[in-house]
Amino acid sequence: MNTLRNLVRIPVARVALAILFVIAVVAVFGSHLAPYDPLDQDPSILQGPSAHHLLGTDYVGRDVLSRLMAGTRLSVVGALEAVAVGLALGVPTGLLSVWLGRVGEWVSLRVTETLMILPFTVFAIAVAGTLGNGLHQAMIAVGVLTSPGFFRITRAVAIGLRTTQYVEAAELMGASRWWTLRTHIWSKVLPNVSVAAAHAMGSALLVVASLAFLGLGIIPPTPTWGGMLSADLGFLEQQTWAPLFPGILLVLTVGSLNILADCIREASAGEARRRRGFVRRAAGRRDQTPIGVPLAPEALVATEEDRRVAA
């Protein structure tokens, strides 16, 4: 609750939450709020914005606004599915790797390193070619490649907390590993996982759009942001502004998620941090130090370079 209260006090966080709330409403109710059926075709093709079609029509006469609103649901659901798979695979294994011993630790780290070197798009194409071209297959592939990030973050925080005095005292008093994880570890891991999940959601949205742009995951004419971008690029001479509409939605959503992740980190730290510009937050530039993890003793000792800079 303290993190949430600190979060809503940050002005840019309120802006990001408002944008994401609108996107969420459109994702849930977009098909019902759309003025036209997103698949209905009109004789007036490549029409500009007008009173009947606020954002115009595409190359077969479909209403662009209706397709944007209907496509929001699939784009957001696909990204959520990928992040959910990454969380389910990465967070539990990251916690367990701290207590698995040397063999379990070595195996988990090697599997993670193997997954990290695989490219998202190529792996998703391979999975789609093997299991069939569908949204769920592609998002499972993306989620599998997202899980190493959650694994590394969770493991880094858990290792730092594993040697704290209150965790060691709980284990000496006979507390089970499950009780220790639930009581002492998880509350410190959650803020870091939340920050990573917000950033991963933005990345997953871009991957969903990229796959749809290539014709993978979601088969046309089903509307998606990436699919609309791909279709509009073929008619730039007639409608130079058409790619702006799905592009602006992507920029606003991904930028808001990056801002929210940065603000969650700031709110979870419980300390006054240097205020950063809107563009810097939206770009995802952030401090990589885990939240709530005690520094090692050697990190508290000033190095020779630190003394020279301070002088």
GUVEX-612509 format. One record per residue (C-alpha): z, x, y. Coordinates in Angstrom, 3 decimals. Layout:
% residues N
- up; east; north
- Z; X; Y
...
This chain:
% residues 311
- up; east; north
- 0.000; 0.000; 0.000
- 0.728; 2.882; 2.387
- -2.743; 4.261; 1.733
- -4.299; 0.872; 2.466
- -2.334; 0.488; 5.698
- -3.321; 3.980; 6.796
- -6.922; 3.243; 5.887
- -7.304; 0.140; 8.048
- -5.881; 2.029; 11.034
- -8.888; 4.356; 11.055
- -11.615; 2.803; 13.275
- -14.609; 4.145; 11.335
- -13.012; 2.937; 8.091
- -12.932; -0.603; 9.467
- -16.614; -0.343; 10.374
- -17.491; 0.962; 6.906
- -15.451; -1.770; 5.213
- -17.155; -4.441; 7.327
- -20.622; -3.165; 6.361
- -19.679; -2.952; 2.685
- -18.195; -6.457; 2.821
- -21.489; -7.840; 4.143
- -23.403; -5.957; 1.417
- -21.006; -7.345; -1.215
- -21.475; -10.917; 0.047
- -25.257; -10.516; -0.029
- -25.056; -9.002; -3.517
- -23.075; -11.974; -4.823
- -24.661; -14.849; -2.911
- -27.979; -13.335; -1.811
- -30.116; -15.336; -4.224
- -28.561; -18.584; -2.938
- -28.678; -17.611; 0.741
- -32.292; -16.419; 0.642
- -34.631; -18.753; 2.576
- -37.343; -18.555; -0.117
- -37.699; -17.754; -3.778
- -38.195; -13.961; -3.884
- -41.054; -14.355; -6.377
- -42.931; -17.191; -4.601
- -46.284; -16.098; -3.203
- -47.747; -17.299; 0.106
- -51.422; -17.187; 1.127
- -50.476; -15.286; 4.309
- -50.163; -11.748; 2.949
- -48.931; -8.731; 4.943
- -47.764; -11.023; 7.717
- -45.513; -9.600; 10.425
- -42.099; -11.006; 11.392
- -42.315; -14.635; 12.483
- -40.241; -17.791; 12.709
- -41.138; -18.744; 9.133
- -40.705; -15.253; 7.681
- -38.152; -13.302; 9.704
- -39.126; -9.939; 8.199
- -42.692; -10.869; 7.303
- -44.386; -11.006; 3.909
- -45.507; -8.311; 1.492
- -48.897; -7.555; -0.048
- -48.886; -10.706; -2.210
- -47.272; -13.018; 0.344
- -43.637; -12.875; -0.838
- -40.919; -13.217; 1.788
- -39.456; -9.766; 2.528
- -36.027; -11.035; 3.639
- -35.608; -13.067; 0.456
- -36.594; -10.087; -1.692
- -34.150; -7.819; 0.148
- -31.303; -10.284; -0.364
- -32.150; -10.848; -4.029
- -32.709; -7.150; -4.673
- -29.301; -6.215; -3.280
- -27.556; -7.666; -6.332
- -29.458; -5.610; -8.883
- -29.194; -2.419; -6.833
- -25.429; -2.775; -6.372
- -24.772; -3.946; -9.933
- -26.731; -1.018; -11.321
- -24.753; 1.473; -9.235
- -21.451; -0.171; -10.212
- -22.386; 0.009; -13.880
- -23.199; 3.712; -13.632
- -19.910; 4.490; -11.851
- -17.941; 2.383; -14.351
- -19.446; 4.333; -17.265
- -18.661; 7.625; -15.516
- -15.066; 6.570; -14.870
- -14.563; 5.346; -18.432
- -15.856; 8.614; -19.897
- -14.549; 11.122; -17.358
- -11.060; 10.060; -16.295
- -9.355; 9.547; -19.707
- -10.872; 12.726; -21.150
- -9.890; 14.670; -18.044
- -6.280; 13.580; -18.440
- -6.196; 14.188; -22.177
- -7.773; 17.642; -21.921
- -4.584; 18.948; -20.297
- -2.613; 18.158; -23.473
- -5.271; 18.758; -26.177
- -4.532; 22.426; -26.677
- -6.907; 25.366; -26.491
- -9.466; 24.069; -28.968
- -9.694; 20.603; -27.416
- -9.779; 22.112; -23.949
- -12.597; 24.494; -24.888
- -14.704; 21.746; -26.490
- -14.253; 19.326; -23.579
- -15.155; 21.978; -21.014
- -18.290; 23.035; -22.905
- -19.480; 19.425; -23.245
- -18.850; 18.867; -19.541
- -20.756; 21.994; -18.557
- -23.675; 20.945; -20.769
- -23.888; 17.520; -19.124
- -23.655; 18.993; -15.641
- -26.860; 21.023; -16.010
- -28.955; 17.995; -17.032
- -31.011; 16.489; -14.168
- -30.272; 12.814; -13.480
- -33.812; 11.518; -13.164
- -35.301; 13.433; -16.095
- -32.422; 12.451; -18.392
- -32.700; 8.790; -17.332
- -36.451; 8.856; -18.008
- -35.813; 10.337; -21.463
- -33.206; 7.689; -22.280
- -35.456; 4.897; -20.997
- -38.278; 6.231; -23.145
- -36.016; 6.340; -26.214
- -33.956; 3.151; -25.834
- -36.402; 1.076; -23.811
- -37.115; 0.607; -20.117
- -34.189; -1.421; -18.824
- -31.524; -1.316; -16.131
- -28.594; -0.999; -18.545
- -30.126; 1.884; -20.480
- -30.891; 3.800; -17.295
- -27.439; 3.194; -15.812
- -25.681; 4.285; -18.994
- -27.655; 7.530; -18.787
- -26.702; 7.989; -15.129
- -23.071; 7.167; -15.907
- -22.945; 9.764; -18.666
- -24.166; 12.416; -16.216
- -21.684; 11.215; -13.581
- -18.692; 11.553; -15.910
- -18.357; 15.383; -15.635
- -17.518; 15.012; -11.949
- -14.685; 12.607; -12.728
- -13.572; 14.807; -15.606
- -13.299; 17.922; -13.441
- -11.487; 16.153; -10.593
- -9.023; 14.426; -12.917
- -8.371; 17.592; -14.876
- -7.861; 19.689; -11.724
- -5.236; 17.281; -10.393
- -3.529; 16.861; -13.778
- -3.268; 20.632; -14.318
- -1.628; 21.055; -10.926
- 0.902; 18.336; -11.717
- 1.492; 19.416; -15.325
- 3.675; 22.343; -14.238
- 5.694; 20.544; -11.546
- 9.440; 20.407; -12.040
- 9.720; 16.624; -12.268
- 7.058; 16.456; -15.013
- 8.698; 19.278; -16.986
- 12.097; 17.619; -16.548
- 10.728; 14.312; -17.863
- 9.314; 16.052; -20.932
- 12.588; 17.897; -21.567
- 14.425; 14.561; -21.399
- 12.227; 13.254; -24.212
- 9.675; 11.236; -22.226
- 6.450; 10.542; -24.089
- 3.129; 11.856; -22.820
- 1.926; 8.314; -22.163
- 5.020; 7.578; -20.053
- 4.600; 10.845; -18.144
- 0.927; 10.144; -17.479
- 1.585; 6.584; -16.368
- 4.622; 7.334; -14.213
- 4.133; 10.779; -12.703
- 0.479; 11.763; -13.097
- -1.669; 8.687; -12.568
- -0.342; 7.820; -9.102
- -1.431; 11.278; -7.889
- -4.772; 11.173; -9.707
- -5.801; 7.731; -8.416
- -6.485; 8.700; -4.752
- -8.706; 11.586; -5.860
- -10.546; 9.364; -8.321
- -11.030; 6.722; -5.605
- -12.606; 9.259; -3.275
- -14.886; 10.533; -6.052
- -15.828; 6.980; -7.082
- -16.855; 6.055; -3.523
- -19.088; 9.111; -3.293
- -20.446; 8.530; -6.811
- -21.288; 4.937; -5.875
- -23.430; 6.161; -3.001
- -25.167; 8.693; -5.229
- -25.722; 6.051; -7.916
- -27.367; 3.736; -5.384
- -29.810; 6.497; -4.513
- -30.498; 7.141; -8.209
- -31.098; 3.419; -8.836
- -33.512; 3.327; -5.904
- -35.249; 6.489; -7.142
- -35.700; 5.107; -10.648
- -36.972; 1.774; -9.314
- -39.335; 3.707; -7.049
- -40.750; 5.343; -10.194
- -40.917; 2.005; -12.021
- -37.979; 2.721; -14.338
- -34.892; 0.635; -15.039
- -36.042; -2.584; -13.367
- -39.509; -3.880; -14.133
- -41.560; -5.409; -11.264
- -41.850; -8.009; -9.824
- -38.037; -8.163; -9.959
- -36.964; -7.095; -6.460
- -34.911; -3.952; -5.816
- -34.578; -1.705; -2.786
- -36.370; 1.193; -4.462
- -39.086; -1.042; -5.877
- -39.770; -2.506; -2.441
- -40.001; 0.996; -0.967
- -42.523; 1.973; -3.623
- -44.661; -1.119; -3.044
- -44.566; -0.860; 0.757
- -45.786; 2.738; 0.783
- -49.177; 1.575; -0.478
- -49.755; -0.560; 2.620
- -48.527; 1.655; 5.442
- -51.766; 1.222; 7.378
- -51.243; -2.543; 7.568
- -47.424; -2.533; 7.899
- -46.037; 0.753; 9.138
- -42.575; -0.768; 9.582
- -42.218; -2.281; 6.087
- -40.359; 0.637; 4.385
- -37.767; 0.589; 7.183
- -36.051; -2.572; 5.925
- -34.977; -1.373; 2.435
- -34.512; 2.143; 3.827
- -32.067; 0.960; 6.494
- -30.071; -0.953; 3.869
- -29.846; 2.169; 1.719
- -28.783; 4.363; 4.641
- -26.138; 1.887; 5.827
- -24.674; 1.357; 2.357
- -24.608; 4.999; 1.252
- -23.361; 6.150; 4.657
- -20.576; 3.544; 4.632
- -19.494; 4.650; 1.156
- -19.354; 8.288; 2.281
- -17.325; 7.299; 5.343
- -14.971; 5.201; 3.211
- -14.431; 8.078; 0.774
- -13.619; 10.443; 3.633
- -11.202; 7.932; 5.156
- -9.482; 7.293; 1.809
- -8.837; 11.018; 1.542
- -7.443; 11.056; 5.062
- -5.269; 7.981; 4.475
- -3.978; 9.261; 1.116
- -2.989; 12.643; 2.533
- -0.256; 11.018; 4.629
- -0.760; 13.450; 7.477
- -2.669; 13.556; 10.745
- -6.060; 15.120; 10.130
- -8.607; 16.251; 12.647
- -10.792; 13.312; 13.663
- -14.397; 13.818; 12.634
- -17.566; 12.286; 13.968
- -19.275; 9.242; 12.471
- -22.381; 11.191; 11.435
- -20.339; 14.003; 9.845
- -18.376; 11.488; 7.769
- -21.515; 9.581; 6.763
- -23.125; 12.817; 5.594
- -20.298; 13.215; 3.075
- -18.971; 16.547; 4.376
- -15.344; 16.617; 3.333
- -12.446; 18.835; 2.429
- -12.507; 19.638; -1.303
- -8.735; 20.188; -1.656
- -7.283; 17.659; -4.146
- -4.900; 15.096; -2.692
- -1.243; 15.347; -3.637
- -1.563; 18.536; -5.691
- 0.964; 21.266; -4.902
- -0.547; 24.601; -3.925
- 0.012; 27.589; -6.155
- 2.487; 30.137; -4.751
- -0.256; 32.714; -4.169
- -2.106; 30.194; -2.002
- 0.829; 30.141; 0.399
- 0.728; 33.908; 1.012
- -1.451; 35.032; 3.924
- -4.175; 37.438; 2.940
- -5.170; 40.514; 4.903
- -8.189; 38.635; 6.264
- -5.965; 35.780; 7.432
- -3.692; 38.202; 9.280
- -6.681; 39.873; 10.927
- -8.132; 36.514; 12.065
- -4.763; 35.379; 13.378
- -4.402; 38.627; 15.368
